Amino acid sequence: MPKGKELKALVSISGQVDKSLGKSIQSASSSLKGLGKAAKTISKVSAVAIGAVATGAAAAGKALLDLGTQFDSANDTIRIGTGATGKDLAALQNDMKEVYATVPTTLDDAGSAIADYNTRLGLTGKNLQGLSEQAIQVSSMLGEDLSSTIEESSQAFQQWGIKADDMGKQMDYIFKVSQSTGMGFNELMGNMQSYGAQLQSMGYSFEDAASLMGQLDKAGVNTSEVLGAMKKSVTTMAKDGKSATKGLQEYFDAIKNAKTETEATAKASEVFGARAASTMSAAIRNGTLNVKDLTKSLEDSKESINGAAGDTYDFAEKLQLFKQNVQLAFEPLAS
């Protein structure tokens, strides 16, 4: 038999589900007046029941009011953040609910993810929901800031011209690079944006570029120094009338095949500059800049953000997700 808070919850629900319950008890109590001691006892019990229903209804009312306020705040975030109205706004609000029903999070974070990805990338529907879910999951798992995850990933995808249908796949790929190399997810996404133009001009694909940066970080090489040197090399080779892709490969081969470290460093200084020459020479000669094997292994891997998150949910997260779905069920009444 329910006790304490459980009983209060049941009474609260009863008061909301059947508002005539209190009136029925009151009516029964009135009809018993004048029927002696037994009737008076029953009347007292009725009075207690009425009070319990009233208390439960008040508590339920406050809970619904609080819930309605939370949904209203999240909806306002979408309205203000996107400028959407009418059917477009309703669609985005529905996207938020889909996200909230799928991953353990808060209404504020779900609303922000939907609003920001819609504004930054123009996403809607399933693509918007999927990317929002991934951003929330990966930021939670890796301890990253959600706003930064959304910003860095949006800018990286724009820099590389990633299509909406492929964004979820590339989010998973960056996650796998982060797992394999230890480089931070947001840091990796930020570098994909910062050095994207130069790496693309040198013939790197999105996957190869991400693997390169992760591998540099894992090898303990100053990633900013190497990428800055590679950025400089584009300008140097352009002056020599060479394409970045062809020119870079020529220098890579010459440095790798040099007979001595001194000769290799001297060759590296021609294209990467004196400051980064030794770093680049070592990275080329020891294979740090060879990312084909890493890229292939990551492309073959079935790992995903949502898969890893689902496998690591603890009881608290599962309970949170259950609670969110209960809140969604009460949302129409709360709103």
C-alpha angles and dihedrals in degrees: 000000000000118000139189113340092009091057091046090052092050092048090048092052092045091053091052098042096048113024090177090067094085092046091049092054091047091051092049091049093052093050090056095059114120095020095114136249095329091053091050090053091050090048090055090051089049092051091052090049092050090050091049092051092048092049091046092048091051092050092047090048092054092047091051091047091052091047092048090051091053093051091045091053092050091048090050090053090056094044094049096037097050105024088226120153139179116001093356091056092046090052092052091047088053089050088055091052091051090054092046090052093052110044133036104254144109129277089242093056093044091050093046093050092050093046096045098045091046091051097041100039105017091237124162138171122004095355091053093046094047096049092045091052091049093049092050093046097046095045089051095047096045098035093243126151108260095215090052091047090054093045097046095044092047093052093045093051091048092048092053096038093238113182120237093246091054100046095088091052092050092048087057091048093053088049091054091049089051090050094048099044106026094237114143116260095229093042090052093049090048092054090048087060098039097049099025098107094051095044092049091051088054091055100257118149120220090259095047092047092051091047091049094054093045092048092049090052093047091050090055093244118147097257095195091051094050095044090045089052091049089049089054091048091064091062093044094052092045089059089053090052094247128131114245093240096050096038094049092051090051092053092044090054093046093049094045093050096044113126095225139025089243092055091046093050092049091052091047092052090060093066107016099038131250095275095059098029098101093044093049093043092053093045092052096044096047094047098248090131093050103097102162095101094047092046092051093049092050093047089052092049118100093207117131139176095244092044093053092045093050092049092053101044110129126204093271092054093047090049090048091053090049090051091051092054090050089052090051090053090055095041097098091054093041093051 
